[in-house]
């Protein structure tokens, strides 16, 4: 999967743009985490179109497994894109997105510019652990 490093203020981001492969397993997630650490990224941003459709069906367990890997490695994650059709189909996903956006581990945002706004307004902007 192709990814690029971008900077938003002091935050280095590993960005996986739209249509650049599919993230469908823990192995795919591990590859992203490895690339993030290799490039000293402080956050990973993934276009929602890169995620396997089962990610948005919480009963599949894929979202939980993938997100947990990012949380375990203390690597903040932003999922970018319009999720309207997925949210319309699932109250559980709507609740999950709302709760995630209250914290600093996982954010669901419409656009890259929304991520930039969120980072600039958030005193607790994601930082890479110092260990």
Beta strands, then each sheet from edge to edge (+ up, - down):
strand 1: 4-8
strand 2: 11-16
strand 3: 43-47
strand 4: 76-80
strand 5: 106-109
sheet 1: 1+ 2- 3- 4- 5-
end
